[in-house]
């Protein structure tokens, strides 16, 4: 994607334009505004996450990467949007959330059911001691970044909400899944992507870090300390 000299218009679909009166913006609403957006002279529409989600983090807790939250519309609505935007010289880019999934995602649900393939899609560690997390990392949402699961006597990592389990990017199967997700949306008419918190997908060492991890500046310190 070439951005030099281009204008990108960000759309948070939940609040952009509601055509059916349910209180949620939707794809037909975006389609209805394409002529206006063309008049503005934009080159790209950048969509915030619109995937199925329990909305613990405004859609950034994704429960299915290859589907659309039905409150926004259907896959067919989205493909019409892409085609109509293209007629007006507007390309589509999506926010992709590849650091973590919702714990309602099928992968995590299978992990919790004992499927070791999908358990390895996520980051699990033994505690440093009984009732003690693997390290003192703190969630961006507050509190420990680890959640104990008695079934495994292990803790899973969640750098954000407890319902947003971090993916294990050291697992080649996870990388292959994500490549497939990207190709899925390219085939639907998407032109490019922004990868949310992609700087956090590599975690480095999990050794104890003797510092407070609260706040954005501290997260930067964590990355330096753990070779992320």
Secondary structure, 3 states (H helix, E strand, C coil): CCCCCCCEEEECHHHHCCCCCCCCCCHHHHHHCHHHHHHHCCCEEEECCCCEECCCCCCCCEEECCCCCCCCCCHHHHHHHHHHHHHCCCEEEEEECCCEEECCCHHHHHHHCCCHHHHCCECEECCCECCECCCCCECCCCCECEEEECCCCEEEECCCCCCEEEECCCCHHHHHHHHHHHHHHHHCCCCEEEECCHHHCCCCCCCCCCCCCCCHHHHHHHHHHCCC
